[in-house]
């Protein structure tokens, strides 16, 4: 979400991107195919660094909300309109709900709402892009355009606060703007918090550079001081930043659009020197790769890539490369000839003479899926809501975006590594479901361990989900739900145990919260990502945050969303 105007990936830019030849790198011939890389690494130093006061003391700092919008995000996220050519059978469809018992939430409490935006800025925004992270004692939530800290029982330790307040007095004043697309992470090895947002002034003034603003807590207390850094992305706007933690790097992937060159589109891949960030070293370096759509086939990058984020107590091996994963659909907009996971390897060595490389490892064919949903009149008007007859008020499914949804959850299991991620798809005609994947790596060879599309045949749309595994290898999947008759926008989850039949969510479905209202804005935007995380204390408890609607929220605004934070366990962990 960006509260300033953004260019469309349409017109000349979209046409240029779609004319790029498609290169097929099937695993069987990958060894003999020409290497596809992100080019040469570019190392840089922070544009600015300092140490903040306690965040709790900065919370009252004056901030510039920029041009708050009540729902219009007109920009590259819109993408080219892709017409629906009819439903294509899903090759991994699970059309019945699992029969296994599943417990309800252990904890469930209200998170940030759009009313909090109104109370802070005098206006509301949409979508919220809810995400969170859990530590030993705290849960930190970020949305557009706020951050809050809670105890694990839901008590507010830091009331909803403007994200820009964290950057009050920083040398790069752009970071003080309320720009959005925030991400929060908890680094369990270091016992530190990472809070981020991008900047947008380069969009309105192309002579100004853009930045990823990254704050690392100086202590385990997320309300305390932070080491504050700004890393420039030059004159490319770094849309949809997604973060990962792997070995000695914090990793960022972005969708980049040229401020000076409106025809440029690419994927940015950044690594930050984690060890130096953690101690507040002002010379902490960054390395950058750019996948330029005029050079690299766009089907290999799509609309975004996800970097791995380590869960669990076991660190990756020191020589392990950082997995970065995307997806492609042969019925999508970028000319792919088969449905696949595209897997890239990032390798970074931080030393006195740092080195880095970024290259495509393989494409793993997956069961057929259909990402192009029958949306009309625009590509965002997709999912009906109870009592809503105007298609312009249907909800955006975002399945046409060729990318997996946050997070790429990684575990080192000793003899093999495993990663899970998911994406929204058209599971059956006109019904959204969640396609999820478990990928394994042995040595440097990847394989699809299992995959499934969860869509019980009840006419309920399930989308905008997130997936993770606990220490036993049990998998949980959480998501939004809605239909056009009696299911208001709400939040549910399901799961499977490690030894269950592959490709199946074998447990039943549990409800975090039932919605009682609908979203009435005609921009149709739903959050672009949600976040399922695993508690570092027991490595069993899942924590999830997503948005939903109540009748009161519906009455207060066309975009009166609320968020709910909940925890739960799967049986036996």
Secondary structure, 3 states (H helix, E strand, C coil): CCCCCCCCCCHHHHHHHHCCCCCCCECCCHHHCCCCECCCCEEEECCEEEECCCHHHHCCCCCCCCCCCCCCCCCHHHCCCCCCCCCCCCCCEECCCCCECCCCCCEEEEEEEHHHHHHHHCCCCCCCCCEEEECCCEEEEEECCEEEEEECCCCEEEEEEEHHHHHCCCCCHHHHCCCCCCEEEEECCCCEEEEEEECCHHHHCCCCCEEEEEEEECCCCCCCCEEEEEEEEECEEEEEEEEEEECCEEEEEEEEEECCCCCCEEEEEEEEEHHHHHCCCCCCEEEEEEEECCCCCHHHCCCCCEEEEECCCCCCCCCCCEEEEEEECCCCCCCCCCCEEEEEEEEEECCCCCEEEEEEEEEEECCCCCCCCCCCCCCCCCECCCCCCCHHHCECCCCCCCCCEEEEEEEECCCCEEEEEEEEEEEECCEEEEEEEEEEEECCEEEEEEEEEECCCCCCEEEEEEEEECCCCCEEEEEEEECCCCCCCEEEEEEECCCCCCCCCCECCEEEECCCCCCCCCCCCCCCCCEEEECCCCCCCEEEEEEECCHHHHHHCCCCCEEEEEEECCCCC
